[in-house]
Amino acid sequence: MEVKIGVQHAPREIVIESTQSAEEVERAISDALAGKAPLLSLEDSRGRKVLVPSERLAYVEIGEPATRKVGFGAL
């Protein structure tokens, strides 16, 4: 699961690959936005935690990772 997090007053977004399901990620995001949790806490595929203050969230995009094509070829 690929998760892109936009942070207020930051020019770049945070992109992580998570092994959590889409429902788990969505639940963590909704808890953070509702004020139930002061931090958005997600775990990436390597076991590292990403913590973002809830009041700094600009947007969160949840989706499957896109496969990248390598090399030359006809489309």
Predicted model as a PDB file, atoms N, CA, C, CB and O in Angstrom, pLDDT in the B-factor column:
MODEL        1                                                                  
ATOM      1  N   MET A   1       0.848  -1.157   0.000  1.00 86.00           N  
ATOM      2  CA  MET A   1       0.000   0.000   0.000  1.00 86.00           C  
ATOM      3  C   MET A   1       0.900   1.229   0.000  1.00 86.00           C  
ATOM      4  CB  MET A   1      -0.968  -0.007   1.214  1.00 86.00           C  
ATOM      5  O   MET A   1       1.773   1.362   0.858  1.00 86.00           O  
ATOM      6  N   GLU A   2       0.693   2.116  -0.949  1.00 91.00           N  
ATOM      7  CA  GLU A   2       1.458   3.360  -1.014  1.00 91.00           C  
ATOM      8  C   GLU A   2       0.634   4.480  -0.375  1.00 91.00           C  
ATOM      9  CB  GLU A   2       1.833   3.715  -2.494  1.00 91.00           C  
ATOM     10  O   GLU A   2      -0.546   4.652  -0.683  1.00 91.00           O  
ATOM     11  N   VAL A   3       1.273   5.235   0.515  1.00 93.00           N  
ATOM     12  CA  VAL A   3       0.606   6.329   1.215  1.00 93.00           C  
ATOM     13  C   VAL A   3       1.428   7.598   0.994  1.00 93.00           C  
ATOM     14  CB  VAL A   3       0.441   6.015   2.750  1.00 93.00           C  
ATOM     15  O   VAL A   3       2.623   7.630   1.286  1.00 93.00           O  
ATOM     16  N   LYS A   4       0.776   8.646   0.475  1.00 94.00           N  
ATOM     17  CA  LYS A   4       1.411   9.951   0.290  1.00 94.00           C  
ATOM     18  C   LYS A   4       0.782  10.916   1.284  1.00 94.00           C  
ATOM     19  CB  LYS A   4       1.253  10.471  -1.187  1.00 94.00           C  
ATOM     20  O   LYS A   4      -0.440  11.044   1.356  1.00 94.00           O  
ATOM     21  N   ILE A   5       1.636  11.594   2.053  1.00 94.00           N  
ATOM     22  CA  ILE A   5       1.159  12.509   3.089  1.00 94.00           C  
ATOM     23  C   ILE A   5       1.663  13.905   2.784  1.00 94.00           C  
ATOM     24  CB  ILE A   5       1.622  12.054   4.500  1.00 94.00           C  
ATOM     25  O   ILE A   5       2.870  14.131   2.700  1.00 94.00           O  
ATOM     26  N   GLY A   6       0.743  14.842   2.617  1.00 95.00           N  
ATOM     27  CA  GLY A   6       1.092  16.242   2.439  1.00 95.00           C  
ATOM     28  C   GLY A   6       1.088  16.927   3.790  1.00 95.00           C  
ATOM     29  O   GLY A   6       0.140  16.791   4.564  1.00 95.00           O  
ATOM     30  N   VAL A   7       2.164  17.672   4.074  1.00 94.00           N  
ATOM     31  CA  VAL A   7       2.303  18.358   5.357  1.00 94.00           C  
ATOM     32  C   VAL A   7       2.263  19.858   5.096  1.00 94.00           C  
ATOM     33  CB  VAL A   7       3.630  17.946   6.089  1.00 94.00           C  
ATOM     34  O   VAL A   7       2.906  20.350   4.169  1.00 94.00           O  
ATOM     35  N   GLN A   8       1.504  20.583   5.917  1.00 94.00           N  
ATOM     36  CA  GLN A   8       1.404  22.034   5.763  1.00 94.00           C  
ATOM     37  C   GLN A   8       2.779  22.673   5.925  1.00 94.00           C  
ATOM     38  CB  GLN A   8       0.411  22.626   6.787  1.00 94.00           C  
ATOM     39  O   GLN A   8       3.581  22.248   6.757  1.00 94.00           O  
ATOM     40  N   HIS A   9       3.035  23.687   5.129  1.00 93.00           N  
ATOM     41  CA  HIS A   9       4.270  24.468   5.166  1.00 93.00           C  
ATOM     42  C   HIS A   9       5.507  23.630   4.835  1.00 93.00           C  
ATOM     43  CB  HIS A   9       4.435  25.099   6.532  1.00 93.00           C  
ATOM     44  O   HIS A   9       6.612  23.983   5.245  1.00 93.00           O  
ATOM     45  N   ALA A  10       5.342  22.540   4.108  1.00 92.00           N  
ATOM     46  CA  ALA A  10       6.454  21.714   3.653  1.00 92.00           C  
ATOM     47  C   ALA A  10       6.337  21.573   2.139  1.00 92.00           C  
ATOM     48  CB  ALA A  10       6.458  20.308   4.361  1.00 92.00           C  
ATOM     49  O   ALA A  10       5.266  21.230   1.637  1.00 92.00           O  
ATOM     50  N   PRO A  11       7.414  21.830   1.403  1.00 91.00           N  
ATOM     51  CA  PRO A  11       7.325  21.792  -0.056  1.00 91.00           C  
ATOM     52  C   PRO A  11       7.210  20.387  -0.643  1.00 91.00           C  
ATOM     53  CB  PRO A  11       8.519  22.463  -0.638  1.00 91.00           C  
ATOM     54  O   PRO A  11       6.786  20.239  -1.789  1.00 91.00           O  
ATOM     55  N   ARG A  12       7.575  19.365   0.106  1.00 93.00           N  
ATOM     56  CA  ARG A  12       7.535  18.007  -0.419  1.00 93.00           C  
ATOM     57  C   ARG A  12       6.562  17.161   0.388  1.00 93.00           C  
ATOM     58  CB  ARG A  12       8.935  17.378  -0.403  1.00 93.00           C  
ATOM     59  O   ARG A  12       6.202  17.506   1.513  1.00 93.00           O  
ATOM     60  N   GLU A  13       6.146  16.054  -0.201  1.00 94.00           N  
ATOM     61  CA  GLU A  13       5.247  15.150   0.490  1.00 94.00           C  
ATOM     62  C   GLU A  13       6.038  13.945   1.001  1.00 94.00           C  
ATOM     63  CB  GLU A  13       4.093  14.702  -0.442  1.00 94.00           C  
ATOM     64  O   GLU A  13       7.128  13.650   0.510  1.00 94.00           O  
ATOM     65  N   ILE A  14       5.479  13.262   1.982  1.00 94.00           N  
ATOM     66  CA  ILE A  14       6.074  12.047   2.529  1.00 94.00           C  
ATOM     67  C   ILE A  14       5.426  10.877   1.815  1.00 94.00           C  
ATOM     68  CB  ILE A  14       5.885  11.948   4.091  1.00 94.00           C  
ATOM     69  O   ILE A  14       4.199  10.781   1.769  1.00 94.00           O  
ATOM     70  N   VAL A  15       6.231   9.987   1.259  1.00 93.00           N  
ATOM     71  CA  VAL A  15       5.721   8.811   0.557  1.00 93.00           C  
ATOM     72  C   VAL A  15       6.277   7.575   1.258  1.00 93.00           C  
ATOM     73  CB  VAL A  15       6.116   8.830  -0.969  1.00 93.00           C  
ATOM     74  O   VAL A  15       7.490   7.430   1.404  1.00 93.00           O  
ATOM     75  N   ILE A  16       5.380   6.682   1.691  1.00 93.00           N  
ATOM     76  CA  ILE A  16       5.821   5.450   2.333  1.00 93.00           C  
ATOM     77  C   ILE A  16       5.111   4.260   1.706  1.00 93.00           C  
ATOM     78  CB  ILE A  16       5.561   5.497   3.852  1.00 93.00           C  
ATOM     79  O   ILE A  16       3.996   4.379   1.198  1.00 93.00           O  
ATOM     80  N   GLU A  17       5.774   3.117   1.751  1.00 92.00           N  
ATOM     81  CA  GLU A  17       5.181   1.841   1.367  1.00 92.00           C  
ATOM     82  C   GLU A  17       4.822   1.139   2.667  1.00 92.00           C  
ATOM     83  CB  GLU A  17       6.163   0.966   0.471  1.00 92.00           C  
ATOM     84  O   GLU A  17       5.703   0.846   3.475  1.00 92.00           O  
ATOM     85  N   SER A  18       3.556   0.869   2.876  1.00 90.00           N  
ATOM     86  CA  SER A  18       3.091   0.284   4.128  1.00 90.00           C  
ATOM     87  C   SER A  18       2.530  -1.107   3.881  1.00 90.00           C  
ATOM     88  CB  SER A  18       2.032   1.181   4.786  1.00 90.00           C  
ATOM     89  O   SER A  18       1.947  -1.383   2.832  1.00 90.00           O  
ATOM     90  N   THR A  19       2.716  -1.979   4.869  1.00 88.00           N  
ATOM     91  CA  THR A  19       2.124  -3.315   4.796  1.00 88.00           C  
ATOM     92  C   THR A  19       0.751  -3.344   5.446  1.00 88.00           C  
ATOM     93  CB  THR A  19       3.037  -4.340   5.462  1.00 88.00           C  
ATOM     94  O   THR A  19       0.076  -4.373   5.422  1.00 88.00           O  
ATOM     95  N   GLN A  20       0.328  -2.216   6.031  1.00 89.00           N  
ATOM     96  CA  GLN A  20      -0.996  -2.119   6.630  1.00 89.00           C  
ATOM     97  C   GLN A  20      -2.058  -2.106   5.536  1.00 89.00           C  
ATOM     98  CB  GLN A  20      -1.108  -0.856   7.511  1.00 89.00           C  
ATOM     99  O   GLN A  20      -1.796  -1.689   4.408  1.00 89.00           O  
ATOM    100  N   SER A  21      -3.246  -2.560   5.877  1.00 89.00           N  
ATOM    101  CA  SER A  21      -4.337  -2.562   4.901  1.00 89.00           C  
ATOM    102  C   SER A  21      -4.867  -1.140   4.721  1.00 89.00           C  
ATOM    103  CB  SER A  21      -5.478  -3.519   5.347  1.00 89.00           C  
ATOM    104  O   SER A  21      -4.589  -0.254   5.530  1.00 89.00           O  
ATOM    105  N   ALA A  22      -5.628  -0.938   3.658  1.00 89.00           N  
ATOM    106  CA  ALA A  22      -6.201   0.378   3.384  1.00 89.00           C  
ATOM    107  C   ALA A  22      -7.151   0.799   4.506  1.00 89.00           C  
ATOM    108  CB  ALA A  22      -6.940   0.372   2.034  1.00 89.00           C  
ATOM    109  O   ALA A  22      -7.225   1.979   4.848  1.00 89.00           O  
ATOM    110  N   GLU A  23      -7.874  -0.161   5.075  1.00 92.00           N  
ATOM    111  CA  GLU A  23      -8.803   0.147   6.162  1.00 92.00           C  
ATOM    112  C   GLU A  23      -8.062   0.613   7.409  1.00 92.00           C  
ATOM    113  CB  GLU A  23      -9.661  -1.075   6.489  1.00 92.00           C  
ATOM    114  O   GLU A  23      -8.499   1.551   8.076  1.00 92.00           O  
ATOM    115  N   GLU A  24      -6.934  -0.042   7.733  1.00 92.00           N  
ATOM    116  CA  GLU A  24      -6.148   0.352   8.907  1.00 92.00           C  
ATOM    117  C   GLU A  24      -5.568   1.751   8.731  1.00 92.00           C  
ATOM    118  CB  GLU A  24      -5.016  -0.658   9.161  1.00 92.00           C  
ATOM    119  O   GLU A  24      -5.584   2.555   9.663  1.00 92.00           O  
ATOM    120  N   VAL A  25      -5.059   2.041   7.541  1.00 92.00           N  
ATOM    121  CA  VAL A  25      -4.494   3.361   7.259  1.00 92.00           C  
ATOM    122  C   VAL A  25      -5.590   4.416   7.328  1.00 92.00           C  
ATOM    123  CB  VAL A  25      -3.808   3.382   5.871  1.00 92.00           C  
ATOM    124  O   VAL A  25      -5.394   5.479   7.918  1.00 92.00           O  
ATOM    125  N   GLU A  26      -6.737   4.129   6.728  1.00 93.00           N  
ATOM    126  CA  GLU A  26      -7.853   5.085   6.747  1.00 93.00           C  
ATOM    127  C   GLU A  26      -8.348   5.336   8.170  1.00 93.00           C  
ATOM    128  CB  GLU A  26      -9.008   4.573   5.874  1.00 93.00           C  
ATOM    129  O   GLU A  26      -8.690   6.469   8.509  1.00 93.00           O  
ATOM    130  N   ARG A  27      -8.393   4.307   9.000  1.00 93.00           N  
ATOM    131  CA  ARG A  27      -8.816   4.461  10.395  1.00 93.00           C  
ATOM    132  C   ARG A  27      -7.833   5.344  11.167  1.00 93.00           C  
ATOM    133  CB  ARG A  27      -8.938   3.082  11.076  1.00 93.00           C  
ATOM    134  O   ARG A  27      -8.252   6.197  11.950  1.00 93.00           O  
ATOM    135  N   ALA A  28      -6.527   5.143  10.950  1.00 93.00           N  
ATOM    136  CA  ALA A  28      -5.521   5.962  11.632  1.00 93.00           C  
ATOM    137  C   ALA A  28      -5.623   7.419  11.194  1.00 93.00           C  
ATOM    138  CB  ALA A  28      -4.107   5.422  11.353  1.00 93.00           C  
ATOM    139  O   ALA A  28      -5.466   8.326  12.011  1.00 93.00           O  
ATOM    140  N   ILE A  29      -5.884   7.645   9.918  1.00 92.00           N  
ATOM    141  CA  ILE A  29      -6.011   9.012   9.398  1.00 92.00           C  
ATOM    142  C   ILE A  29      -7.264   9.681   9.956  1.00 92.00           C  
ATOM    143  CB  ILE A  29      -6.053   9.005   7.853  1.00 92.00           C  
ATOM    144  O   ILE A  29      -7.211  10.835  10.382  1.00 92.00           O  
ATOM    145  N   SER A  30      -8.380   8.973   9.956  1.00 93.00           N  
ATOM    146  CA  SER A  30      -9.617   9.576  10.460  1.00 93.00           C  
ATOM    147  C   SER A  30      -9.529   9.857  11.953  1.00 93.00           C  
ATOM    148  CB  SER A  30     -10.810   8.663  10.173  1.00 93.00           C  
ATOM    149  O   SER A  30     -10.072  10.861  12.415  1.00 93.00           O  
ATOM    150  N   ASP A  31      -8.855   8.996  12.728  1.00 93.00           N  
ATOM    151  CA  ASP A  31      -8.656   9.258  14.155  1.00 93.00           C  
ATOM    152  C   ASP A  31      -7.808  10.509  14.369  1.00 93.00           C  
ATOM    153  CB  ASP A  31      -7.994   8.050  14.834  1.00 93.00           C  
ATOM    154  O   ASP A  31      -8.084  11.309  15.263  1.00 93.00           O  
ATOM    155  N   ALA A  32      -6.773  10.671  13.542  1.00 92.00           N  
ATOM    156  CA  ALA A  32      -5.908  11.846  13.667  1.00 92.00           C  
ATOM    157  C   ALA A  32      -6.664  13.121  13.297  1.00 92.00           C  
ATOM    158  CB  ALA A  32      -4.663  11.693  12.777  1.00 92.00           C  
ATOM    159  O   ALA A  32      -6.516  14.144  13.967  1.00 92.00           O  
ATOM    160  N   LEU A  33      -7.464  13.069  12.248  1.00 90.00           N  
ATOM    161  CA  LEU A  33      -8.205  14.259  11.817  1.00 90.00           C  
ATOM    162  C   LEU A  33      -9.360  14.593  12.756  1.00 90.00           C  
ATOM    163  CB  LEU A  33      -8.736  14.057  10.407  1.00 90.00           C  
ATOM    164  O   LEU A  33      -9.740  15.759  12.873  1.00 90.00           O  
ATOM    165  N   ALA A  34      -9.921  13.592  13.423  1.00 92.00           N  
ATOM    166  CA  ALA A  34     -11.029  13.826  14.347  1.00 92.00           C  
ATOM    167  C   ALA A  34     -10.551  14.329  15.705  1.00 92.00           C  
ATOM    168  CB  ALA A  34     -11.831  12.553  14.527  1.00 92.00           C  
ATOM    169  O   ALA A  34     -11.359  14.724  16.546  1.00 92.00           O  
ATOM    170  N   GLY A  35      -9.235  14.313  15.918  1.00 88.00           N  
ATOM    171  CA  GLY A  35      -8.699  14.786  17.188  1.00 88.00           C  
ATOM    172  C   GLY A  35      -8.564  13.697  18.232  1.00 88.00           C  
ATOM    173  O   GLY A  35      -8.215  13.984  19.377  1.00 88.00           O  
ATOM    174  N   LYS A  36      -8.835  12.446  17.861  1.00 91.00           N  
ATOM    175  CA  LYS A  36      -8.701  11.340  18.812  1.00 91.00           C  
ATOM    176  C   LYS A  36      -7.236  11.001  19.078  1.00 91.00           C  
ATOM    177  CB  LYS A  36      -9.433  10.104  18.290  1.00 91.00           C  
ATOM    178  O   LYS A  36      -6.900  10.477  20.140  1.00 91.00           O  
ATOM    179  N   ALA A  37      -6.370  11.298  18.117  1.00 89.00           N  
ATOM    180  CA  ALA A  37      -4.938  11.022  18.259  1.00 89.00           C  
ATOM    181  C   ALA A  37      -4.167  12.283  17.880  1.00 89.00           C  
ATOM    182  CB  ALA A  37      -4.497   9.804  17.368  1.00 89.00           C  
ATOM    183  O   ALA A  37      -4.447  12.885  16.844  1.00 89.00           O  
ATOM    184  N   PRO A  38      -3.192  12.696  18.709  1.00 93.00           N  
ATOM    185  CA  PRO A  38      -2.427  13.906  18.386  1.00 93.00           C  
ATOM    186  C   PRO A  38      -1.443  13.710  17.240  1.00 93.00           C  
ATOM    187  CB  PRO A  38      -1.680  14.374  19.602  1.00 93.00           C  
ATOM    188  O   PRO A  38      -0.991  14.680  16.631  1.00 93.00           O  
ATOM    189  N   LEU A  39      -1.108  12.445  16.945  1.00 93.00           N  
ATOM    190  CA  LEU A  39      -0.165  12.130  15.879  1.00 93.00           C  
ATOM    191  C   LEU A  39      -0.758  11.109  14.928  1.00 93.00           C  
ATOM    192  CB  LEU A  39       1.151  11.612  16.456  1.00 93.00           C  
ATOM    193  O   LEU A  39      -1.477  10.202  15.346  1.00 93.00           O  
ATOM    194  N   LEU A  40      -0.453  11.260  13.639  1.00 93.00           N  
ATOM    195  CA  LEU A  40      -0.747  10.217  12.668  1.00 93.00           C  
ATOM    196  C   LEU A  40       0.452   9.286  12.689  1.00 93.00           C  
ATOM    197  CB  LEU A  40      -1.023  10.802  11.216  1.00 93.00           C  
ATOM    198  O   LEU A  40       1.568   9.705  12.382  1.00 93.00           O  
ATOM    199  N   SER A  41       0.236   8.043  13.045  1.00 93.00           N  
ATOM    200  CA  SER A  41       1.313   7.069  13.170  1.00 93.00           C  
ATOM    201  C   SER A  41       1.089   5.947  12.169  1.00 93.00           C  
ATOM    202  CB  SER A  41       1.395   6.511  14.613  1.00 93.00           C  
ATOM    203  O   SER A  41       0.086   5.237  12.238  1.00 93.00           O  
ATOM    204  N   LEU A  42       2.029   5.784  11.234  1.00 93.00           N  
ATOM    205  CA  LEU A  42       1.971   4.715  10.243  1.00 93.00           C  
ATOM    206  C   LEU A  42       3.294   3.969  10.252  1.00 93.00           C  
ATOM    207  CB  LEU A  42       1.659   5.276   8.825  1.00 93.00           C  
ATOM    208  O   LEU A  42       4.331   4.542  10.587  1.00 93.00           O  
ATOM    209  N   GLU A  43       3.263   2.694   9.886  1.00 92.00           N  
ATOM    210  CA  GLU A  43       4.471   1.883   9.831  1.00 92.00           C  
ATOM    211  C   GLU A  43       4.750   1.513   8.383  1.00 92.00           C  
ATOM    212  CB  GLU A  43       4.333   0.612  10.711  1.00 92.00           C  
ATOM    213  O   GLU A  43       3.848   1.088   7.661  1.00 92.00           O  
ATOM    214  N   ASP A  44       6.017   1.677   7.952  1.00 91.00           N  
ATOM    215  CA  ASP A  44       6.355   1.350   6.569  1.00 91.00           C  
ATOM    216  C   ASP A  44       6.709  -0.129   6.449  1.00 91.00           C  
ATOM    217  CB  ASP A  44       7.525   2.225   6.072  1.00 91.00           C  
ATOM    218  O   ASP A  44       6.694  -0.863   7.437  1.00 91.00           O  
ATOM    219  N   SER A  45       7.026  -0.555   5.239  1.00 89.00           N  
ATOM    220  CA  SER A  45       7.282  -1.969   4.969  1.00 89.00           C  
ATOM    221  C   SER A  45       8.553  -2.481   5.622  1.00 89.00           C  
ATOM    222  CB  SER A  45       7.359  -2.197   3.490  1.00 89.00           C  
ATOM    223  O   SER A  45       8.730  -3.696   5.721  1.00 89.00           O  
ATOM    224  N   ARG A  46       9.442  -1.612   6.070  1.00 91.00           N  
ATOM    225  CA  ARG A  46      10.682  -2.020   6.746  1.00 91.00           C  
ATOM    226  C   ARG A  46      10.555  -1.998   8.264  1.00 91.00           C  
ATOM    227  CB  ARG A  46      11.825  -1.118   6.324  1.00 91.00           C  
ATOM    228  O   ARG A  46      11.524  -2.270   8.973  1.00 91.00           O  
ATOM    229  N   GLY A  47       9.373  -1.678   8.764  1.00 92.00           N  
ATOM    230  CA  GLY A  47       9.141  -1.666  10.197  1.00 92.00           C  
ATOM    231  C   GLY A  47       9.402  -0.332  10.874  1.00 92.00           C  
ATOM    232  O   GLY A  47       9.304  -0.235  12.097  1.00 92.00           O  
ATOM    233  N   ARG A  48       9.731   0.701  10.102  1.00 94.00           N  
ATOM    234  CA  ARG A  48       9.973   2.026  10.677  1.00 94.00           C  
ATOM    235  C   ARG A  48       8.645   2.751  10.837  1.00 94.00           C  
ATOM    236  CB  ARG A  48      10.948   2.853   9.788  1.00 94.00           C  
ATOM    237  O   ARG A  48       7.731   2.562  10.034  1.00 94.00           O  
ATOM    238  N   LYS A  49       8.535   3.572  11.862  1.00 94.00           N  
ATOM    239  CA  LYS A  49       7.318   4.346  12.112  1.00 94.00           C  
ATOM    240  C   LYS A  49       7.480   5.761  11.582  1.00 94.00           C  
ATOM    241  CB  LYS A  49       6.985   4.372  13.618  1.00 94.00           C  
ATOM    242  O   LYS A  49       8.547   6.366  11.693  1.00 94.00           O  
ATOM    243  N   VAL A  50       6.409   6.274  11.008  1.00 93.00           N  
ATOM    244  CA  VAL A  50       6.341   7.654  10.542  1.00 93.00           C  
ATOM    245  C   VAL A  50       5.288   8.351  11.378  1.00 93.00           C  
ATOM    246  CB  VAL A  50       6.011   7.743   9.006  1.00 93.00           C  
ATOM    247  O   VAL A  50       4.135   7.922  11.414  1.00 93.00           O  
ATOM    248  N   LEU A  51       5.680   9.431  12.055  1.00 94.00           N  
ATOM    249  CA  LEU A  51       4.778  10.185  12.911  1.00 94.00           C  
ATOM    250  C   LEU A  51       4.634  11.596  12.372  1.00 94.00           C  
ATOM    251  CB  LEU A  51       5.284  10.206  14.367  1.00 94.00           C  
ATOM    252  O   LEU A  51       5.631  12.275  12.127  1.00 94.00           O  
ATOM    253  N   VAL A  52       3.402  12.039  12.185  1.00 94.00           N  
ATOM    254  CA  VAL A  52       3.123  13.385  11.690  1.00 94.00           C  
ATOM    255  C   VAL A  52       2.103  14.018  12.634  1.00 94.00           C  
ATOM    256  CB  VAL A  52       2.593  13.360  10.201  1.00 94.00           C  
ATOM    257  O   VAL A  52       1.080  13.402  12.930  1.00 94.00           O  
ATOM    258  N   PRO A  53       2.363  15.239  13.112  1.00 94.00           N  
ATOM    259  CA  PRO A  53       1.367  15.904  13.968  1.00 94.00           C  
ATOM    260  C   PRO A  53       0.047  16.092  13.217  1.00 94.00           C  
ATOM    261  CB  PRO A  53       1.899  17.272  14.457  1.00 94.00           C  
ATOM    262  O   PRO A  53       0.036  16.525  12.065  1.00 94.00           O  
ATOM    263  N   SER A  54      -1.046  15.768  13.871  1.00 93.00           N  
ATOM    264  CA  SER A  54      -2.369  15.811  13.233  1.00 93.00           C  
ATOM    265  C   SER A  54      -2.732  17.196  12.709  1.00 93.00           C  
ATOM    266  CB  SER A  54      -3.426  15.355  14.211  1.00 93.00           C  
ATOM    267  O   SER A  54      -3.353  17.313  11.652  1.00 93.00           O  
ATOM    268  N   GLU A  55      -2.353  18.243  13.435  1.00 93.00           N  
ATOM    269  CA  GLU A  55      -2.727  19.596  13.010  1.00 93.00           C  
ATOM    270  C   GLU A  55      -1.940  20.060  11.790  1.00 93.00           C  
ATOM    271  CB  GLU A  55      -2.519  20.575  14.151  1.00 93.00           C  
ATOM    272  O   GLU A  55      -2.282  21.088  11.207  1.00 93.00           O  
ATOM    273  N   ARG A  56      -0.911  19.347  11.392  1.00 93.00           N  
ATOM    274  CA  ARG A  56      -0.095  19.712  10.226  1.00 93.00           C  
ATOM    275  C   ARG A  56      -0.464  18.958   8.952  1.00 93.00           C  
ATOM    276  CB  ARG A  56       1.351  19.471  10.533  1.00 93.00           C  
ATOM    277  O   ARG A  56       0.132  19.200   7.903  1.00 93.00           O  
ATOM    278  N   LEU A  57      -1.438  18.047   9.024  1.00 94.00           N  
ATOM    279  CA  LEU A  57      -1.829  17.280   7.839  1.00 94.00           C  
ATOM    280  C   LEU A  57      -2.528  18.174   6.823  1.00 94.00           C  
ATOM    281  CB  LEU A  57      -2.744  16.110   8.232  1.00 94.00           C  
ATOM    282  O   LEU A  57      -3.476  18.884   7.160  1.00 94.00           O  
ATOM    283  N   ALA A  58      -2.063  18.137   5.588  1.00 93.00           N  
ATOM    284  CA  ALA A  58      -2.711  18.872   4.507  1.00 93.00           C  
ATOM    285  C   ALA A  58      -3.594  17.916   3.696  1.00 93.00           C  
ATOM    286  CB  ALA A  58      -1.653  19.557   3.593  1.00 93.00           C  
ATOM    287  O   ALA A  58      -4.749  18.230   3.408  1.00 93.00           O  
ATOM    288  N   TYR A  59      -3.052  16.755   3.330  1.00 93.00           N  
ATOM    289  CA  TYR A  59      -3.812  15.739   2.607  1.00 93.00           C  
ATOM    290  C   TYR A  59      -3.115  14.393   2.761  1.00 93.00           C  
ATOM    291  CB  TYR A  59      -3.963  16.114   1.104  1.00 93.00           C  
ATOM    292  O   TYR A  59      -1.929  14.330   3.083  1.00 93.00           O  
ATOM    293  N   VAL A  60      -3.858  13.328   2.529  1.00 93.00           N  
ATOM    294  CA  VAL A  60      -3.315  11.971   2.546  1.00 93.00           C  
ATOM    295  C   VAL A  60      -3.911  11.230   1.363  1.00 93.00           C  
ATOM    296  CB  VAL A  60      -3.627  11.232   3.901  1.00 93.00           C  
ATOM    297  O   VAL A  60      -5.126  11.228   1.169  1.00 93.00           O  
ATOM    298  N   GLU A  61      -3.057  10.605   0.580  1.00 93.00           N  
ATOM    299  CA  GLU A  61      -3.490   9.829  -0.583  1.00 93.00           C  
ATOM    300  C   GLU A  61      -3.137   8.369  -0.343  1.00 93.00           C  
ATOM    301  CB  GLU A  61      -2.828  10.357  -1.902  1.00 93.00           C  
ATOM    302  O   GLU A  61      -1.984   8.035  -0.068  1.00 93.00           O  
ATOM    303  N   ILE A  62      -4.135   7.504  -0.448  1.00 92.00           N  
ATOM    304  CA  ILE A  62      -3.949   6.070  -0.222  1.00 92.00           C  
ATOM    305  C   ILE A  62      -4.174   5.358  -1.545  1.00 92.00           C  
ATOM    306  CB  ILE A  62      -4.919   5.526   0.887  1.00 92.00           C  
ATOM    307  O   ILE A  62      -5.182   5.589  -2.213  1.00 92.00           O  
ATOM    308  N   GLY A  63      -3.236   4.491  -1.928  1.00 89.00           N  
ATOM    309  CA  GLY A  63      -3.420   3.760  -3.168  1.00 89.00           C  
ATOM    310  C   GLY A  63      -2.418   2.639  -3.315  1.00 89.00           C  
ATOM    311  O   GLY A  63      -1.452   2.540  -2.559  1.00 89.00           O  
ATOM    312  N   GLU A  64      -2.661   1.808  -4.289  1.00 81.00           N  
ATOM    313  CA  GLU A  64      -1.735   0.725  -4.595  1.00 81.00           C  
ATOM    314  C   GLU A  64      -0.505   1.299  -5.287  1.00 81.00           C  
ATOM    315  CB  GLU A  64      -2.414  -0.354  -5.480  1.00 81.00           C  
ATOM    316  O   GLU A  64      -0.622   2.263  -6.044  1.00 81.00           O  
ATOM    317  N   PRO A  65       0.665   0.730  -5.045  1.00 69.00           N  
ATOM    318  CA  PRO A  65       1.871   1.229  -5.712  1.00 69.00           C  
ATOM    319  C   PRO A  65       1.792   0.988  -7.215  1.00 69.00           C  
ATOM    320  CB  PRO A  65       3.129   0.556  -5.131  1.00 69.00           C  
ATOM    321  O   PRO A  65       1.324  -0.061  -7.659  1.00 69.00           O  
ATOM    322  N   ALA A  66       2.247   1.954  -7.985  1.00 60.00           N  
ATOM    323  CA  ALA A  66       2.248   1.830  -9.438  1.00 60.00           C  
ATOM    324  C   ALA A  66       3.515   1.099  -9.867  1.00 60.00           C  
ATOM    325  CB  ALA A  66       2.151   3.227 -10.124  1.00 60.00           C  
ATOM    326  O   ALA A  66       4.607   1.400  -9.383  1.00 60.00           O  
ATOM    327  N   THR A  67       3.367   0.146 -10.768  1.00 66.00           N  
ATOM    328  CA  THR A  67       4.539  -0.557 -11.277  1.00 66.00           C  
ATOM    329  C   THR A  67       5.215   0.323 -12.309  1.00 66.00           C  
ATOM    330  CB  THR A  67       4.156  -1.937 -11.886  1.00 66.00           C  
ATOM    331  O   THR A  67       4.563   0.932 -13.157  1.00 66.00           O  
ATOM    332  N   ARG A  68       6.515   0.377 -12.221  1.00 64.00           N  
ATOM    333  CA  ARG A  68       7.285   1.222 -13.140  1.00 64.00           C  
ATOM    334  C   ARG A  68       7.865   0.369 -14.252  1.00 64.00           C  
ATOM    335  CB  ARG A  68       8.413   1.976 -12.393  1.00 64.00           C  
ATOM    336  O   ARG A  68       8.431  -0.698 -14.013  1.00 64.00           O  
ATOM    337  N   LYS A  69       7.714   0.859 -15.464  1.00 66.00           N  
ATOM    338  CA  LYS A  69       8.270   0.157 -16.606  1.00 66.00           C  
ATOM    339  C   LYS A  69       9.709   0.605 -16.811  1.00 66.00           C  
ATOM    340  CB  LYS A  69       7.425   0.408 -17.878  1.00 66.00           C  
ATOM    341  O   LYS A  69      10.024   1.787 -16.677  1.00 66.00           O  
ATOM    342  N   VAL A  70      10.570  -0.332 -17.131  1.00 73.00           N  
ATOM    343  CA  VAL A  70      11.978  -0.037 -17.345  1.00 73.00           C  
ATOM    344  C   VAL A  70      12.318  -0.393 -18.787  1.00 73.00           C  
ATOM    345  CB  VAL A  70      12.886  -0.817 -16.336  1.00 73.00           C  
ATOM    346  O   VAL A  70      11.910  -1.435 -19.300  1.00 73.00           O  
ATOM    347  N   GLY A  71      13.077   0.497 -19.433  1.00 72.00           N  
ATOM    348  CA  GLY A  71      13.527   0.209 -20.775  1.00 72.00           C  
ATOM    349  C   GLY A  71      12.705   0.941 -21.827  1.00 72.00           C  
ATOM    350  O   GLY A  71      11.863   1.786 -21.522  1.00 72.00           O  
ATOM    351  N   PHE A  72      12.977   0.589 -23.053  1.00 74.00           N  
ATOM    352  CA  PHE A  72      12.315   1.220 -24.179  1.00 74.00           C  
ATOM    353  C   PHE A  72      11.340   0.225 -24.792  1.00 74.00           C  
ATOM    354  CB  PHE A  72      13.344   1.712 -25.228  1.00 74.00           C  
ATOM    355  O   PHE A  72      11.565  -0.984 -24.750  1.00 74.00           O  
ATOM    356  N   GLY A  73      10.290   0.725 -25.344  1.00 66.00           N  
ATOM    357  CA  GLY A  73       9.329  -0.149 -25.986  1.00 66.00           C  
ATOM    358  C   GLY A  73       8.179   0.655 -26.541  1.00 66.00           C  
ATOM    359  O   GLY A  73       8.002   1.824 -26.198  1.00 66.00           O  
ATOM    360  N   ALA A  74       7.411   0.040 -27.384  1.00 64.00           N  
ATOM    361  CA  ALA A  74       6.243   0.681 -27.959  1.00 64.00           C  
ATOM    362  C   ALA A  74       5.105   0.618 -26.964  1.00 64.00           C  
ATOM    363  CB  ALA A  74       5.844   0.021 -29.292  1.00 64.00           C  
ATOM    364  O   ALA A  74       4.926  -0.380 -26.265  1.00 64.00           O  
ATOM    365  N   LEU A  75       4.351   1.679 -26.909  1.00 60.00           N  
ATOM    366  CA  LEU A  75       3.211   1.702 -25.992  1.00 60.00           C  
ATOM    367  C   LEU A  75       2.002   1.119 -26.587  1.00 60.00           C  
ATOM    368  CB  LEU A  75       2.914   3.073 -25.554  1.00 60.00           C  
ATOM    369  O   LEU A  75       0.958   1.067 -25.937  1.00 60.00           O  
TER     370      LEU A  75                                                      
ENDMDL                                                                          
END                                                                             
